[in-house]
Amino acid sequence: MLTLTLETMRRMFGPRGTGSFSETRPAKRVPGADLIYRLKSWPEITEAGRTAEIYRMLSVMSSRPVNRQWILTRTSMDPQQLEALLRRWVAEGAIEVIDPARFSDTVS
């Protein structure tokens, strides 16, 4: 059943005429661009960080994982600000970082 589902997904989302996911990936990969962040516990938030924007972002992250691009398009943070915030929350153990590239070799 799983094989049938994977074949169906390859046909639906893969490029025409081929059946491989790997052929659809861009040649260049920006480090960290496709990382996924999942909230494990509410982080410590400084007084300056207690904004509706941060609470909204954390609220969404409490129900589903998000990537960096999602955060940047829905907040007014610049990439450096976001990087510092994510690093602090990772060090605190409040968020988990998932690299989807580690799953790319499992589909064959």
MINUVEX-450198 format. One record per residue (C-alpha): residue number from 1; residue in one letter; x, y, z negated. Coordinates in steps of 0.05 Angstrom, whole numbers, padded with zeros to 5 digits. Each point is the difference from the previous one (the first is absolute). Layout:
N
[atom NUM a [X Y Z]]
...
END
This chain:
108
[atom 1 m [00000 00000 00000]]
[atom 2 l [00056 00049 -00018]]
[atom 3 t [00036 -00015 00066]]
[atom 4 l [-00064 00015 00038]]
[atom 5 t [-00009 00066 -00037]]
[atom 6 l [00072 00020 00013]]
[atom 7 e [-00006 -00016 00074]]
[atom 8 t [-00064 00041 00004]]
[atom 9 m [00034 00059 -00034]]
[atom 10 r [00060 -00005 00048]]
[atom 11 r [-00047 00002 00060]]
[atom 12 m [-00040 00059 -00028]]
[atom 13 f [00058 00043 -00025]]
[atom 14 g [00060 -00023 00040]]
[atom 15 p [00021 00031 00065]]
[atom 16 r [-00033 -00025 00063]]
[atom 17 g [00032 -00061 00030]]
[atom 18 t [00041 -00020 -00062]]
[atom 19 g [-00017 -00032 -00066]]
[atom 20 s [00053 00028 -00045]]
[atom 21 f [-00007 00052 -00054]]
[atom 22 s [00075 00015 00000]]
[atom 23 e [-00003 00028 00071]]
[atom 24 t [-00047 00056 -00023]]
[atom 25 r [00048 00027 -00052]]
[atom 26 p [00041 00062 00018]]
[atom 27 a [00074 -00011 00010]]
[atom 28 k [00020 00054 -00051]]
[atom 29 r [-00023 -00006 -00071]]
[atom 30 v [00003 00059 -00047]]
[atom 31 p [00021 -00026 -00069]]
[atom 32 g [-00056 00004 -00050]]
[atom 33 a [-00052 00027 00050]]
[atom 34 d [-00044 -00061 -00003]]
[atom 35 l [00007 -00017 -00074]]
[atom 36 i [-00065 -00011 -00038]]
[atom 37 y [-00013 00024 -00070]]
[atom 38 r [-00048 -00034 -00049]]
[atom 39 l [-00018 00029 -00067]]
[atom 40 k [00013 -00049 -00057]]
[atom 41 s [-00015 00048 -00058]]
[atom 42 w [-00014 00074 -00008]]
[atom 43 p [00066 00037 -00003]]
[atom 44 e [00021 00054 -00047]]
[atom 45 i [-00018 00066 00033]]
[atom 46 t [00033 00066 -00019]]
[atom 47 e [-00042 00061 -00015]]
[atom 48 a [00017 00029 00068]]
[atom 49 g [-00019 -00065 00034]]
[atom 50 r [-00070 -00003 -00028]]
[atom 51 t [-00035 00024 00062]]
[atom 52 a [-00062 -00024 00036]]
[atom 53 e [00044 -00020 00058]]
[atom 54 i [00043 -00047 -00042]]
[atom 55 y [-00060 -00029 -00036]]
[atom 56 r [-00035 -00012 00066]]
[atom 57 m [00061 -00035 00028]]
[atom 58 l [00007 -00044 -00062]]
[atom 59 s [-00074 -00015 00001]]
[atom 60 v [00005 -00027 00071]]
[atom 61 m [00064 -00038 -00017]]
[atom 62 s [-00037 -00033 -00058]]
[atom 63 s [-00047 -00033 00048]]
[atom 64 r [00046 -00014 00060]]
[atom 65 p [00072 00005 00021]]
[atom 66 v [00020 00060 00043]]
[atom 67 n [00060 00018 00042]]
[atom 68 r [00042 00063 00000]]
[atom 69 q [-00033 00028 00062]]
[atom 70 w [-00069 -00006 -00032]]
[atom 71 i [00024 00039 -00061]]
[atom 72 l [00034 00054 00042]]
[atom 73 t [-00061 00012 00043]]
[atom 74 r [-00047 00006 -00059]]
[atom 75 t [00042 00043 -00046]]
[atom 76 s [00038 00065 00006]]
[atom 77 m [00065 -00032 -00025]]
[atom 78 d [00062 00004 00043]]
[atom 79 p [00038 -00065 00012]]
[atom 80 q [00055 00017 -00050]]
[atom 81 q [-00052 00013 -00055]]
[atom 82 l [-00035 -00064 00015]]
[atom 83 e [00065 -00039 00000]]
[atom 84 a [00019 00026 -00069]]
[atom 85 l [-00069 -00015 -00027]]
[atom 86 l [-00001 -00071 00027]]
[atom 87 r [00070 -00014 -00025]]
[atom 88 r [-00020 00023 -00070]]
[atom 89 w [-00063 -00042 00000]]
[atom 90 v [00038 -00061 00026]]
[atom 91 a [00053 00008 -00054]]
[atom 92 e [-00056 00006 -00051]]
[atom 93 g [-00030 -00065 00025]]
[atom 94 a [-00066 00034 00018]]
[atom 95 i [00000 -00018 00074]]
[atom 96 e [00023 -00059 00040]]
[atom 97 v [00035 00009 00067]]
[atom 98 i [-00017 -00051 00054]]
[atom 99 d [00042 -00005 00064]]
[atom 100 p [-00045 -00030 00054]]
[atom 101 a [00062 -00017 00041]]
[atom 102 r [00013 -00058 -00047]]
[atom 103 f [-00064 -00033 00025]]
[atom 104 s [00016 00007 00074]]
[atom 105 d [00041 -00064 00002]]
[atom 106 t [-00055 -00042 -00031]]
[atom 107 v [-00046 00005 00061]]
[atom 108 s [00023 -00043 00057]]
END
